[in-house]
Amino acid sequence: MSKAYETVIGLEVHVELATRTKIFCGCSTAFGGAPNTHTCPVCTGMPGSLPVLNKEVVNKAIAVGLATNCTITQNCKFDRKNYFYPDNPQNYQISQLYYPICRNGKVEIEVDGKKKWIGIHEIHMEEDAGKLVHDPYTDSSLVDYNRSGVPLIEIVSEPDMRSAEEVIAYLDKLRMTIQYLGASDCKLNEGSMRADVNLSIREVGAEEFGTRTEMKNLNSFKAIARAIENERERQIDLLESGEKVIQETRRWDDAKEYSYAMRSKEDAQDYRYFPDPDLVPILISDAWLDEIRAKQPEFREEKKARYQEEYGLPEYDADILTGTKKLADIFEETVALGANPKKVSNWLMVETMRLLKEHEMDAEDITFSAENLAKLIKLVDSQAINSSVAKEVFEIIFDKDIDPDKYVEEKGLKTVNDEGALRATIEKVIADNPQSVEDYRNGKEKAIGFLVGQTMKAMKGKANPGMVNQILKELL
């Protein structure tokens, strides 16, 4: 009989902080840009150049620490982690080993209706490395140092997760918290949030952990879930056939759904860590902490409760609207401009979600303004346009953020409320469709729908549907 195994998972999550400049120099942190254009002597590791700490990095690291229930290390410092790699220009990385800025935190997750706390061992600040670009034509590797020196925090969890579902719930909670703080956009596809998965298995009931492997190159939640399932099966197969799991770093290839060994896992002493002599210790006063605490935003759970209470929204609506900070912001801004909360919610949950899916976009990529959405809702409320015209106009707002008032005026899309013009059109529709008229008079209620449709077609969709129905019934 095969044994029952339990999966034990801990994560190391790297998050690029949304500061305008790098951690130790004044270069831009903007994503993209021609290779090696966001660089200077400091972030390319030129001899004699000296780092100067960006205070905003510390502010954002503290904010994330407070939001994840960590203890803040009020006297912390930077260390050098020494290793040679082409994308690491100084041959060391400035990081924090001995006194990380945040320690002993926890976040609550929910999977299948069950809540659970996941421990956070520590959060430390460090600089990102450059990026290696492999050129298949010349069979050579090139280095782009634009990313070198971009500020990172590394969030190291305790090995408290037991399934891919728990891992995704934890990552989702971290992403949401950090986005609400404005500390990072957490885009996995752009590498501003990256997760390494440490996974081991043990027999159910065993106290000791098994040998763990670390998996890298995971840039989507789906890839992470697939990699976890794959690695779990790989380790079980090894143990079942009497072999040992080797402690190593593995690289996940999502296209092939396969992982392969990169290197055997090093331990900390191999990096010859020592305190960085160029950077002074960071002293975080109680007043500094209080200042950051006072600026913490309203997080998702609080927002969700308030939307139901203040705006009378169903829990389902509140859940979707608070699912990303961007949607919540647009919702609140549109309501602040006087639009009805439930109507705003409907536009965001139905049409916006549909278009995001069609264009394969994230909510973060939305470009339309609350102002133009509020104007569109006002046009519908005042019956200046009908709902089908509104949907067409919204597609253009979604795409180009146009002013709906001007657009409706220019394109002549206003609803025709002129009874005379409507009556004349309807009389013609009745004359042209004797069969439908007879069906309606013989008690087939549905026949009127066809006549309404024909009228709308004749009016190019701009008739007031209520008036069309009213005049039709009267004439029939």
N, C-alpha and C positions, 0 to 999 in steps of 0.2 A: 504493500500500500504506500502510495507516495505521501510525503510529509506535507503539512500545511506550513506555509511561509508567510512572514510578515515583512512588508517593505518599510524601511526606515529612510526618511529623506530630510536633508537639510539643504538650504539654498544660500548661495552667495549672489546677491543682486547688486549690480553696478548701475548707478543712476547718474547721468550727466546733469549737472545743475544748470538752471536757466539764468546764468549770469551773462552780462554783455561781454565781459572780458575774462581771460583765463585766470587760473588760480594764482600764478606767481608772476604774471606780466600783463601788459596792457593790450595784448593781441585779441582780435575778435574771436568769439566762440561760435559764430554763425555756421550752420550746417551747409555743406557745399562749398563753393568758391574754388577757383583754379588751384591745383596742387601747390602747396608751399607758399601761398600768398598771405595766409594769416599767421605769419611767423616772425620771430626776432631772435637776437642772440640768446635770450634766456630760454625760450621753449625749444630752441634747436641745440641746446646744451653747449654753447661756445665757452671755451675756457675763460675764466675770469668774470663771467656774467653772474649777477647775484639775484636770487629770487626775492620778491616782496609779496607777502600774503594779501590776497583780496578779502577784505572784511566781509563782503556779501556772501562769500562761500561759507564762512563760519555762521553767519545769520541763518542761512538756509539749512545748514546741517543741524543747528540747534532746533529750528522749527520742526524738522522731520523727527528729531529725537523726542521732542515734547509730545508730538502727535502720536508717537508709537510707544508712549509710556516709559521712555528710557530715563535713566539717571544721567544728568549731564556732568561730564568730567570738567570741573571748573578750572583746573590747572592741567592743560594738556600740551603736547608738543608733537613735532614731526620727526620721523625717522627716515633713514635712507635704506632702501631695499636694493641690494646690489645684485645685478645680473646683466649679462650681455645679450642683447637682442637688437637687430638692426632698427626696429621701430622705436627704440628707447635711447634717445640721443646722448644722455649723459652717462649711460651704462649703469645708472641707478634710477629708481623711481622714488619720489618723495611720497611717503605714506605715513601711517600711524600704527605702530605695533604695540608699544608699551603702554601708552596712555591714549586710547581711542576717545573721541569726543563724546560718544554716547554708549551707555552700557545697560544691560539687564532690562530690556523693554519687552513688550508683548502686544500682539494685535489679536482681535477676535475675528474668527471666520465662521461662516455658516455653510454646511454642506448637507443637502437632503433634510433641511429643517433642524439639524443638530448643530449647536454652537460649540466652539472649541477655541482655546487660547493657543497661539503659536508664539513661543519665546523668541526674543531677539537677543543674541549673545552680545553683539556690539554693532555700532555704526562708526566707520572711520572715514576721514577725508583723505583723498589722494589725487594725484594728477593722472590723466589718461595718457596712453602712449600714442605714437603716430600710427599710420595705417600702411600695411604692406600691400602693394598692388602687383599681382603676378601678370606679366605680359607674355602670353603664349607665343606671340610671333617672334620675339627676340629670345624667348626662353630665359628671361631674366626677371628679377624682382625690383620694383621701384618703391621708394618710400615717400609718403605724403605726410609732412609734419603738421598739417593744419589742426589735427586733433590732439597733437602733443601739448600737454599742459591744460587741456580742457578740464575743469574741476569735476571730480567724481565723489560720490559717497558710496561706500560699499556696505551693504546691509547684510550682516551674517546672522542667519537664523540658528536656533537650536535644532537638533534633529527630531523635531516634533511632528513632522508630517508623515502620513501613512499611505497616501494614495495620490494619483495624478490629480484627482478632483480637489483634494485639500491643497495641493501645490498651486493650482490655478486660482482657487478662492483666495489664498494668501497673496499671490502676485496681484490679483485684481484689487484686493484691499489696499495693498501698498501703492499701486498705481493711482487709485482713486484718491487716497490721502495726499499723495505728493502733488497730484494735479490740482487738487483743491487748494493746497498751500501756494501754488504757483512756483514751486521749487524746481519743477522740470515738466516737459511735455510728455515724458515717458513713452516715446514712440519706439516700439520694439523694432519696427522696420528700418528706422534711421539709426538704430544703435544707441539711442539715449536712455534705454533701459535694457540691460542684458542680464540673463540669469545663468549661473553655473549650477548644475544639479549634482549634489553629493548623495549617492544612493548605495545602500547595502541591504541585504536580506538576512533574516534569521528565522529559526524555527519559532512558531507561535509558542509563547510562554517563556522563551529564552530571555535571560537578563542581559547577557553580553551582546554588543553590536557585532555584526559581521564585518568583513573587509569591505571598505567602500571604494567606489570609483567616482571620479568627477567627470561630468560631461559638459563640453563647451559647444559654442556655435549654435545656440538656440535663440532664434529671433522671432518666434511667434508662439502664442499660447498653444496652438495646435501642434507645433513642432515639439514643444516641451512635453505635452501629454504623450505624444507618440514615442519620444525618446525614453520616457520613464517606463512605459509598458514594455518597450523593446529590451531595455537594460535589465529590468526585473526578470523577464523570461530568460535572458542570456545567463544571468547569475544562477538562477534556479537550475538550468540545464547543466551548468558546470558542476554544481554541488551534487546533483542527482547522479552524474556520471563519475563521481569520486574525485573530481579535480578541485583545485583551489581557485578562489577569486584573487586576482592580483591587484594590489593598490596601484592605480594608474590614472592618468588623465586621458579621456577618450573624446574623439571629435564626432559629432553627429552629422550625418549627411541626410538631410530631410528628403531629398529627391529619391535617394535609393532606400530610405528608411532603414539605415544601417549605421552602426558606429564602429570606429576603429581606433586602436590605441595610438596616442600621440607620444606620450613619454611616461616613465614611471614617476610616481608622485614624490616631489621633493618635500622635505620638512623645513620649518622656518630657519633652522641654523644654517642651511645651505646659502641663505641670502645674506649672511653677515650683516644683519641689521645693526645700525648704531644711530644715536641721536644726530639729526642734521645740524651741522655746525653753523650753517648760514641763516638759520631761522630761529628767532627768539621764541620762548614758550608763550602759549596763549593763556591769558588770565581772564576768565569769564566771571564778571561780578554778578551779584544778586540783582542789581539794578538792570544790567544788560539782559539777564534772563527774564526779568519781569516785563521788560519792554517788548521782548519777542512774544512772551505769553499773551500780552494784551493785544497783539496784532493777529493772533491765530484766528482763522476764518471759521465760519459755520460749516461743519463737515456734513457728509451725506446723510447720516442717520438723523441729525438734528433738522436738516433741511426737509427731509422726507416727512417728518412729524409735523413740521410747520406748514408745509404745503397742504396737508390734509386738514389741519386745524384752521389755518388762516384763509385758504382759498376754497375749502370744501372739495378738494380733488379726491377721487378714489385712490386707494393705496396703489393700484396698478399704475395709474398715471404718475403718481409721485415717484414710484420706483424707477420708471423709465426716464423721467425728466432729470432725476438726480444721478442717473447712471454715468453721465459725464458732466464735467464742470461747464463745458461749453453750452450744452443744452440748457442747463439750469440757469446760466447767465442770460441767455437769449430769452428764456421764459420770463425771468424776473424783470428784465429791461422792458419787454413788450407789455407786461402787465402794468409796470410803472407808467407807461405812456397812455394808460386808460383802457386797454383792451380787456375783454372778459377772460378771466383765467382759464375757464374750461375750453373756450374757443381757441385760445393760444395753445393750450395743451393738445387739442385735437390736430391743429395744423402741424405741430412739431412731431406728434406721435404717428400720424398717418402719412401725410404728404412728404414731410421732411425725411422720415425714416425710409419711405419708399424710394425717394430720389437718392439718398445716401447709398442704399443697397444697389440700385441700378448703376450708379457711377463708381461703385466699389470704393467709397470714401468713408473716413471716420468722422464722427461728429466734430472732432477738432478741426477738420478741414472746411467747416461751414464758413462761407464768406458773406452771407446776406446779413443785413442789419435789422435790429429789433424795430427800428423806426419804420422801415418799409413793410415789415410784417404787420405792424400795428395799423398802418395806412390801408393795407389790403383788407384787414378784418373790418375796418370802418366802412370801406366801400361796400362790403357784403351786407353789413348791418343796416346801412342806409338804403339798401336795395338799389344802389347805383349800378352794381353788376350782380349777375346771378352766380350760383355756386360753380357751374361748369366753366364759365369765363374766368372766375377766380382761380380755379385750378390751373388753367392755361397760363394766367398771368404769374402765378406763384412759381411755375417752372422757370420762367424767365428771371424772376427775382432770385431764385435759388442759384441760377447760373451766372447772372450778371449784376445782381443787386440793383435793379433799376427802380426808379420812383414809380409806384403803381398808378398814382394820380395822373401823372404826365402821360404814362404809357396808354392808359385807358382812354384818355382824351385824344391823344394823337391817332390811335388806331380805331377810334370810333366804336369802342366796345361797350359803351354805357347801355344799360338795360332800357329797352323801349317801354315806357309806361304810358305812351300816348294811345288812349283808348280807340280813337278814330282809326289810326294806322293798324292797330292790332285787329280791330273788328273787320276791316277790309280784307286783311290777309286770311283771317279765320273763315270768313264767308267763302273765299275762293277755295280753301282747303276742303270745306264741307261740300262744295259743288263738285270738286274733283274726285271725291272719295265716297260715292253713294253707298257702296257695299258696307263700309265701316259705319256709316251713319245708320244704316238699316240694322246692322248687328247691335249697335248701342241701344237703339230703340226697342230691339227685341230682348233687352235685358242683359246683353253681354257687356258688363261694366268695363272689361279690359279694352274694348274697342276704342274707348276715349283716349287711352295711352298712345295708340297709333296716331290719332288725330293731333294730339299735343306734340308728338315727335315731328310730324309733318309741318306743323306751324313753326316750331323752333328751327327746323331746317330752312324754311322759307325766310325766317327772320335772322338767319345766320347765327343762331344761338343766343341772340341778344334780347329776346322777349322776356317779360316778367312771367315766370311759370304760373304763379298764383292767378294773375289776371287772365292768362290764356285759358286755364281751367274754368274760371268763372264765366268768361264770355262764351266758351264752347258749350257749357251746360245750359246757359241761358238760350243760345241759338238753337240747340238741339231740342 
